[in-house]
Amino acid sequence: MLDTATQADSWLTATLRPAGIIDRDDTDRLRDVLDALAASASLVVVDLEAAALRSPAAAAVIDDAAHGLERRGGCLLCVRADDGARRALA
């Protein structure tokens, strides 16, 4: 078992790699997954290489998760997003 100092200094990273088109119909599932990951991970990486964000609502879910993690001292990082996704995300 890790002591308290070690636990405070270590980060658990989780990666989510959605595939396909993510639109308004996918926001509930996306929120559920991000909430579950954020509950136990310090850093959540969302790899958008294989996904296309087609809804401002889907981008808002990612932004909300990022703000929630940041408030708890963690971080959400989006990588390999296309130009449209970069514009949609805060």
Buried (B, 14 or more C-beta within 10 A) or exposed (E): EEEEEEEEEEEEEBEBEBEEEBEEEBBEEBBEBBEEBBEEBBBBBBBBEEBBBBBEBBBBBBBBBBEBBEEEEBBBEBEEBEEEBEEBBE
